[in-house]
């Protein structure tokens, strides 16, 4: 094992006490346990990251980049003998250009903090993962995160204009630009978005901004007799051509988990809840009409921002409510929106088959479901029934023309299934790209594919 005695001086801190570094062994993915890293670098500048990477490269030490540690696929969990390079202290918003509608943020900036900062200038940063109050922009780039608003505004990829990146050997490069258009050379910026820290360490991001809406959206909430009917309502809305500002679906078990954590008055007849927003009252009226046509018990339409925030707080609480209920194996499949009813039905059948608790919520407007398999907190290892049920959920998504992950990334958790979605030829191309960027395979190896 390499000795830290020769580690270079940096602006930030270097942690080597195992009792301290053990806290960095895992991210938010409970099934992946990780290892105690050799050291943790709390970088404060891009130059800190470059110096740490160059030392690791010279000493053949594996690097695991880490942001806020909120990842759900184990992509930032420590590997035996690795150096964790944490970007959490790199949290400055370096520039906000109102005239050109972009911002430059360091990788450790929290998503919600960036949005709040640009709102003061009449702008918005649209991608808003459910963890927006704790997740970092660098982590969002690593997994191409989405969020509640992505049905209308799109995901992280569509807002990244340029990057500052440290390569595995310590070289610093910039990709992209600040202009709206630009096609010089291959689009390395978009290659890096979603690469899960396997090609380079992103330290700064130039993001595109949009004008913030002047009029708050109109919210439509509906209760359904079953989750398949609610999913059918989503498909019906898509067929109208109206693009909702958001459309979130929660099944009965999700609502029960949230009710146990923060009571909101769950009704007995509510087997699923659908929350949509229309940019205009006319769009909201279309959502309400389609919800009712699909069999909603009742539908509430409101233009009150406070009421809307309360409803969305129920949805954003889902993940924490799952954690409160037990250990979680969080999945992140996507299917074509027209296949949502079938996918929800398949999940319910799988849960019954394996006697596994699988509450499911969804960014339903873009077909991204989060079926979350819960098992007892006193079980450190994932029970076989959970693995078997997860396998069938992934297979169901692929059979319906979907994907293994919409925004959480592959990380460690889903690596065993990547070959089910990507062909051997495509995987060979991935390995070739990885070899060009990281010839020693030191940067987050074994993650993503």
C-alpha positions as CSV (number, residue, x, y, z in Angstrom):
1,X,0.0,0.0,0.0
2,X,1.2,3.5,-0.9
3,X,2.5,5.7,2.0
4,X,0.9,9.1,2.5
5,X,4.3,10.5,3.6
6,X,5.0,11.8,0.1
7,X,1.5,13.3,-0.4
8,X,1.8,16.9,-1.7
9,X,0.8,20.0,0.2
10,X,-2.6,21.2,-0.7
11,X,-4.9,24.1,0.4
12,X,-7.5,21.7,1.8
13,X,-7.2,19.0,4.4
14,X,-6.0,15.4,4.2
15,X,-7.7,12.9,6.6
16,X,-5.8,9.6,7.3
17,X,-7.2,8.6,10.7
18,X,-9.2,5.4,10.0
19,X,-11.7,6.3,12.7
20,X,-12.4,9.5,10.7
21,X,-12.1,8.2,7.2
22,X,-14.5,5.3,7.9
23,X,-17.3,7.9,7.7
24,X,-16.6,8.2,4.0
25,X,-16.8,4.4,3.3
26,X,-20.3,4.6,1.9
27,X,-22.7,7.0,0.2
28,X,-26.5,6.9,0.7
29,X,-26.9,3.4,-0.8
30,X,-27.4,1.1,2.2
31,X,-26.8,-2.3,0.3
32,X,-23.3,-1.2,-0.6
33,X,-21.0,-1.3,2.4
34,X,-17.7,0.0,1.0
35,X,-14.3,0.0,2.7
36,X,-12.2,2.3,4.9
37,X,-10.2,4.5,2.4
38,X,-6.5,5.1,2.7
39,X,-7.2,8.8,2.9
40,X,-9.8,11.5,2.3
41,X,-8.8,14.7,0.5
42,X,-11.1,17.6,1.4
43,X,-10.2,19.6,-1.7
44,X,-10.8,23.4,-1.7
45,X,-9.5,24.2,-5.2
46,X,-9.2,22.6,-8.6
47,X,-5.4,22.6,-8.0
48,X,-5.9,20.6,-4.8
49,X,-7.8,18.0,-6.9
50,X,-5.1,18.0,-9.6
51,X,-2.3,17.5,-7.0
52,X,-4.1,14.6,-5.3
53,X,-4.9,12.9,-8.6
54,X,-1.3,13.3,-9.9
55,X,0.0,11.6,-6.7
56,X,-2.5,8.8,-6.9
57,X,-1.6,8.3,-10.6
58,X,2.1,8.1,-9.8
59,X,1.6,5.7,-7.0
60,X,-1.1,3.5,-8.7
61,X,-3.7,4.4,-6.1
62,X,-7.4,4.2,-6.9
63,X,-9.4,7.5,-6.7
64,X,-13.0,7.7,-5.8
65,X,-14.5,11.2,-6.4
66,X,-17.2,12.2,-3.9
67,X,-19.7,15.1,-3.7
68,X,-22.4,15.3,-1.1
69,X,-22.5,11.5,-0.6
70,X,-26.2,11.5,-1.4
71,X,-25.9,8.9,-4.3
72,X,-28.2,5.9,-4.3
73,X,-26.3,3.4,-6.3
74,X,-23.0,3.2,-4.4
75,X,-21.0,5.2,-7.0
76,X,-19.1,7.1,-4.3
77,X,-18.5,4.2,-1.9
78,X,-14.9,3.6,-1.0
79,X,-12.8,0.9,-2.6
80,X,-10.1,-0.9,-0.5
81,X,-6.9,1.2,-0.5
82,X,-8.4,4.1,-2.3
83,X,-8.1,7.9,-1.8
84,X,-11.5,9.7,-1.7
85,X,-11.3,13.1,-3.2
86,X,-14.2,15.1,-1.8
87,X,-15.5,18.2,-3.6
88,X,-17.9,19.1,-0.8
89,X,-15.8,22.2,0.3
90,X,-15.7,23.5,-3.2
91,X,-19.1,25.2,-2.8
92,X,-18.7,28.7,-4.4
93,X,-21.0,30.1,-7.0
94,X,-18.3,31.9,-9.0
95,X,-20.4,33.8,-11.5
96,X,-24.0,34.6,-12.4
97,X,-24.5,36.2,-15.8
98,X,-28.0,37.7,-16.1
99,X,-27.3,39.0,-19.6
100,X,-26.2,35.6,-21.0
101,X,-28.3,33.4,-18.6
102,X,-25.5,31.2,-17.3
103,X,-23.8,30.5,-14.0
104,X,-20.5,29.0,-13.0
105,X,-20.6,26.8,-9.9
106,X,-18.0,24.7,-8.1
107,X,-18.9,21.0,-7.9
108,X,-19.8,21.1,-4.3
109,X,-22.6,23.7,-4.6
110,X,-25.9,22.4,-3.4
111,X,-28.6,22.2,-6.1
112,X,-31.2,24.2,-4.1
113,X,-28.6,26.9,-3.2
114,X,-27.8,27.5,-6.8
115,X,-31.5,27.8,-7.7
116,X,-32.1,30.2,-4.8
117,X,-29.1,32.3,-5.8
118,X,-30.2,32.8,-9.4
119,X,-33.8,33.3,-8.5
120,X,-32.7,36.6,-6.9
121,X,-31.9,37.7,-10.5
122,X,-35.2,36.5,-12.0
123,X,-33.7,33.3,-13.3
124,X,-34.0,29.6,-12.4
125,X,-31.9,26.4,-12.5
126,X,-34.5,23.9,-13.5
127,X,-33.2,20.4,-12.6
128,X,-34.4,19.6,-9.1
129,X,-33.8,16.1,-7.7
130,X,-35.9,15.1,-4.7
131,X,-32.7,15.5,-2.7
132,X,-32.2,19.1,-4.0
133,X,-31.6,20.4,-0.5
134,X,-28.6,18.1,0.0
135,X,-27.3,16.9,-3.3
136,X,-24.4,18.7,-5.1
137,X,-24.2,20.0,-8.7
138,X,-21.1,17.9,-9.3
139,X,-23.0,14.7,-8.3
140,X,-25.9,15.8,-10.4
141,X,-23.5,16.0,-13.4
142,X,-22.1,12.6,-12.6
143,X,-25.4,10.8,-12.8
144,X,-27.3,13.2,-15.1
145,X,-29.8,13.8,-12.4
146,X,-33.4,14.8,-13.1
147,X,-36.1,15.7,-10.7
148,X,-39.7,16.8,-10.3
149,X,-39.5,19.5,-13.0
150,X,-37.7,17.5,-15.6
151,X,-41.0,16.5,-17.5
152,X,-41.1,20.1,-18.7
153,X,-37.6,21.4,-18.4
154,X,-35.4,18.4,-19.0
155,X,-32.6,16.9,-17.0
156,X,-29.1,18.0,-16.0
157,X,-27.5,17.2,-19.4
158,X,-29.6,19.9,-21.1
159,X,-28.2,22.6,-18.8
160,X,-24.5,21.8,-18.8
161,X,-22.6,24.2,-21.1
162,X,-19.1,23.5,-20.0
163,X,-16.9,21.8,-17.4
164,X,-13.6,22.1,-15.7
165,X,-12.2,18.6,-15.2
166,X,-9.2,17.0,-13.6
167,X,-8.0,14.0,-15.5
168,X,-6.8,10.9,-13.7
169,X,-3.1,11.9,-14.1
170,X,-3.7,15.4,-12.7
171,X,-4.0,17.4,-15.9
172,X,-6.7,20.1,-15.9
173,X,-8.9,20.6,-18.9
174,X,-11.9,22.6,-19.8
175,X,-14.7,21.5,-22.1
176,X,-17.6,23.2,-23.7
177,X,-18.2,26.9,-23.7
178,X,-20.5,29.7,-22.4
179,X,-22.3,30.3,-25.7
180,X,-25.6,28.8,-26.6
181,X,-24.2,27.2,-29.7
182,X,-20.9,25.5,-30.4
183,X,-19.8,22.4,-32.4
184,X,-16.0,22.6,-32.4
185,X,-14.7,19.1,-31.9
186,X,-16.3,16.1,-30.2
187,X,-18.8,17.0,-27.4
188,X,-16.7,15.9,-24.5
189,X,-19.0,17.9,-22.1
190,X,-21.9,15.6,-22.8
191,X,-19.7,12.5,-22.7
192,X,-18.8,13.5,-19.1
193,X,-22.3,14.1,-18.0
194,X,-23.6,10.8,-16.6
195,X,-20.1,9.2,-16.6
196,X,-20.3,8.6,-12.8
197,X,-16.8,9.9,-12.1
198,X,-15.1,7.2,-14.3
199,X,-13.4,9.5,-16.8
200,X,-12.5,12.7,-15.0
201,X,-13.2,14.6,-11.8
202,X,-15.5,17.6,-12.5
203,X,-14.6,20.6,-10.3
204,X,-16.6,23.4,-12.0
205,X,-19.7,23.5,-14.0
206,X,-21.1,26.2,-16.3
207,X,-24.8,25.8,-16.4
208,X,-27.5,27.3,-18.6
209,X,-30.3,29.2,-16.7
210,X,-33.8,30.0,-17.7
211,X,-36.1,32.9,-16.8
212,X,-38.1,32.1,-13.7
213,X,-41.9,31.8,-14.2
214,X,-43.7,35.1,-13.3
215,X,-46.9,33.3,-12.5
216,X,-46.9,30.3,-10.2
217,X,-48.1,27.0,-11.8
218,X,-51.6,25.7,-11.0
219,X,-51.5,22.4,-9.0
220,X,-53.8,19.5,-9.5
221,X,-53.9,16.7,-7.0
222,X,-56.0,13.6,-7.4
223,X,-56.7,10.4,-5.4
224,X,-57.2,7.1,-7.3
225,X,-58.6,3.7,-6.4
226,X,-55.5,2.0,-7.6
227,X,-52.0,2.8,-8.9
228,X,-52.6,1.4,-12.4
229,X,-55.5,3.9,-13.0
230,X,-53.3,6.7,-11.8
231,X,-50.6,5.6,-14.3
232,X,-53.2,5.4,-17.1
233,X,-54.0,9.1,-16.3
234,X,-50.4,10.0,-16.9
235,X,-50.4,8.3,-20.3
236,X,-53.7,10.0,-21.1
237,X,-52.2,13.5,-20.3
238,X,-49.2,12.8,-22.5
239,X,-51.6,12.0,-25.4
240,X,-53.2,15.4,-25.1
241,X,-50.0,17.2,-26.1
242,X,-50.1,19.3,-22.9
243,X,-46.7,19.4,-21.2
244,X,-47.1,19.6,-17.4
245,X,-44.7,21.5,-15.3
246,X,-44.4,18.3,-13.2
247,X,-46.4,15.1,-12.7
248,X,-45.5,12.9,-9.7
249,X,-47.2,9.6,-8.7
250,X,-47.2,7.8,-5.3
251,X,-48.6,4.4,-4.7
252,X,-50.5,3.4,-1.5
253,X,-47.5,1.9,0.2
254,X,-45.5,5.1,-0.4
255,X,-48.3,7.2,1.1
256,X,-48.4,4.9,4.1
257,X,-44.7,5.3,4.7
258,X,-44.9,9.1,4.4
259,X,-47.9,9.2,6.7
260,X,-45.9,7.2,9.4
261,X,-43.1,9.7,9.2
262,X,-45.1,13.0,8.9
263,X,-48.9,12.6,9.1
264,X,-50.8,14.4,6.4
265,X,-54.2,12.8,6.7
266,X,-54.2,9.8,4.3
267,X,-57.7,8.7,3.4
268,X,-58.6,5.0,3.5
269,X,-59.9,5.0,-0.1
270,X,-56.7,6.6,-1.5
271,X,-54.7,3.8,-3.2
272,X,-52.6,6.2,-5.2
273,X,-52.0,9.9,-5.5
274,X,-51.1,11.9,-8.6
275,X,-49.8,15.5,-8.3
276,X,-49.5,17.5,-11.5
277,X,-48.9,21.2,-12.3
278,X,-49.9,23.1,-15.3
279,X,-48.1,26.2,-16.4
280,X,-51.4,27.9,-17.1
281,X,-54.9,27.4,-15.7
282,X,-55.9,26.0,-19.1
283,X,-53.2,23.3,-18.9
284,X,-54.2,22.5,-15.3
285,X,-57.8,22.1,-16.5
286,X,-56.7,19.5,-19.0
287,X,-54.8,17.6,-16.2
288,X,-57.9,17.6,-14.0
289,X,-60.1,16.4,-16.9
290,X,-57.8,13.5,-17.7
291,X,-57.3,12.5,-14.0
292,X,-61.1,12.4,-13.6
293,X,-61.6,10.4,-16.8
294,X,-59.1,7.8,-15.6
295,X,-61.1,7.2,-12.5
296,X,-59.9,9.6,-9.8
297,X,-62.0,9.6,-6.6
298,X,-61.6,13.3,-6.2
299,X,-59.5,16.0,-7.8
300,X,-58.4,19.3,-6.2
301,X,-57.2,22.3,-8.3
302,X,-55.3,25.1,-6.6
303,X,-53.2,28.1,-7.6
304,X,-52.1,28.7,-4.0
305,X,-48.2,28.3,-3.8
306,X,-48.4,27.4,-0.1
307,X,-50.8,24.5,-0.8
308,X,-48.7,23.4,-3.7
309,X,-45.5,23.3,-1.5
310,X,-47.3,21.2,1.1
311,X,-48.4,18.7,-1.5
312,X,-44.9,18.5,-3.0
313,X,-43.4,18.1,0.4
314,X,-45.3,14.8,0.7
315,X,-43.7,13.6,-2.5
316,X,-40.2,14.8,-1.5
317,X,-40.5,13.1,1.8
318,X,-40.9,9.7,0.2
319,X,-37.3,8.6,0.2
320,X,-36.8,9.6,3.9
321,X,-40.0,7.8,4.7
322,X,-38.7,4.6,3.0
323,X,-35.5,4.9,5.1
324,X,-37.6,5.2,8.2
325,X,-39.4,1.9,7.4
326,X,-36.2,-0.1,7.0
327,X,-33.1,-0.7,4.9
328,X,-33.7,0.1,1.3
329,X,-32.6,-1.1,-2.1
330,X,-33.6,1.9,-4.2
331,X,-34.2,1.3,-7.9
332,X,-34.6,3.8,-10.6
333,X,-36.1,2.3,-13.8
334,X,-37.6,4.1,-16.7
335,X,-40.2,3.0,-19.2
336,X,-42.0,4.7,-22.1
337,X,-44.8,6.7,-20.5
338,X,-47.5,4.7,-22.4
339,X,-46.2,1.6,-20.6
340,X,-46.4,3.0,-17.0
341,X,-49.7,1.1,-16.2
342,X,-48.1,-2.2,-17.2
343,X,-44.9,-1.4,-15.2
344,X,-46.8,-0.6,-12.0
345,X,-48.8,-3.8,-12.4
346,X,-45.6,-5.8,-12.9
347,X,-44.1,-4.3,-9.7
348,X,-47.2,-5.1,-7.7
349,X,-47.1,-8.7,-9.0
350,X,-43.3,-9.0,-8.2
351,X,-43.9,-7.7,-4.6
352,X,-46.6,-10.3,-4.1
353,X,-44.5,-13.1,-5.6
354,X,-41.5,-12.6,-3.4
355,X,-43.4,-11.3,-0.3
356,X,-41.3,-8.1,-0.5
357,X,-42.3,-4.6,0.4
358,X,-41.9,-2.4,-2.7
359,X,-43.3,1.1,-2.3
360,X,-43.1,3.0,-5.6
361,X,-43.1,6.7,-6.4
362,X,-42.4,8.1,-9.8
363,X,-41.5,11.1,-11.9
364,X,-44.4,9.9,-13.9
365,X,-44.4,12.6,-16.5
366,X,-41.2,11.2,-18.0
367,X,-41.7,7.5,-17.1
368,X,-39.1,7.3,-14.4
369,X,-40.1,5.0,-11.5
370,X,-38.5,4.5,-8.1
371,X,-39.5,1.1,-6.9
372,X,-37.8,0.8,-3.5
373,X,-37.4,-2.6,-1.9
374,X,-37.4,-2.5,1.9
375,X,-35.9,-5.1,4.2
376,X,-35.4,-5.1,8.0
377,X,-32.9,-2.7,9.5
378,X,-31.2,-5.5,11.5
379,X,-30.2,-7.3,8.3
380,X,-26.8,-6.0,7.2
381,X,-26.7,-8.1,4.0
382,X,-29.4,-7.8,1.3
383,X,-31.7,-10.9,1.5
384,X,-31.9,-13.1,-1.5
385,X,-35.6,-12.4,-2.0
386,X,-34.7,-8.7,-2.5
387,X,-32.1,-9.5,-5.2
388,X,-34.5,-11.8,-6.9
389,X,-37.3,-9.3,-6.9
390,X,-34.9,-6.5,-8.1
391,X,-33.8,-8.7,-10.9
392,X,-37.4,-9.2,-12.1
393,X,-38.2,-5.5,-11.8
394,X,-35.2,-4.7,-14.0
395,X,-36.2,-7.4,-16.5
396,X,-39.7,-6.0,-16.6
397,X,-38.5,-2.5,-17.3
398,X,-36.3,-3.7,-20.2
399,X,-39.1,-5.9,-21.6
400,X,-41.3,-2.8,-21.7
401,X,-38.7,-0.9,-23.7
402,X,-37.2,0.8,-20.7
403,X,-33.9,1.3,-18.9
404,X,-32.1,0.2,-15.7
405,X,-31.6,3.7,-14.5
406,X,-33.1,7.1,-15.3
407,X,-31.1,9.3,-13.0
408,X,-29.5,7.5,-10.1
409,X,-26.7,6.0,-12.2
410,X,-25.5,2.4,-12.3
411,X,-22.8,2.8,-9.6
412,X,-22.0,-0.5,-7.9
413,X,-25.6,-1.6,-7.2
414,X,-26.7,-2.2,-10.8
415,X,-23.4,-3.1,-12.5
416,X,-24.4,-6.8,-12.7
417,X,-27.3,-5.9,-14.9
418,X,-25.7,-3.5,-17.4
419,X,-25.1,-6.3,-19.9
420,X,-28.8,-6.9,-20.0
421,X,-29.3,-3.4,-21.5
422,X,-26.1,-2.7,-23.4
423,X,-24.8,-5.1,-26.1
424,X,-21.3,-6.5,-26.0
425,X,-20.2,-4.2,-28.9
426,X,-21.5,-1.2,-27.0
427,X,-19.7,-2.3,-23.8
428,X,-16.5,-2.7,-25.8
429,X,-16.8,0.9,-26.9
430,X,-17.3,2.0,-23.3
431,X,-14.2,0.1,-22.3
432,X,-12.2,1.7,-25.1
433,X,-13.3,5.2,-24.1
434,X,-12.4,4.5,-20.5
435,X,-8.9,3.3,-21.6
436,X,-8.2,6.5,-23.4
437,X,-9.2,8.7,-20.5
438,X,-8.0,6.5,-17.7
439,X,-5.3,4.0,-19.0
440,X,-4.4,2.8,-15.5
441,X,-8.1,2.2,-14.6
442,X,-7.6,4.2,-11.3
443,X,-10.7,6.5,-11.4
444,X,-13.7,5.0,-9.8
445,X,-13.1,1.5,-11.4
446,X,-16.0,-1.0,-11.6
447,X,-18.7,1.7,-11.5
448,X,-21.1,2.4,-14.3
449,X,-20.3,-0.6,-16.5
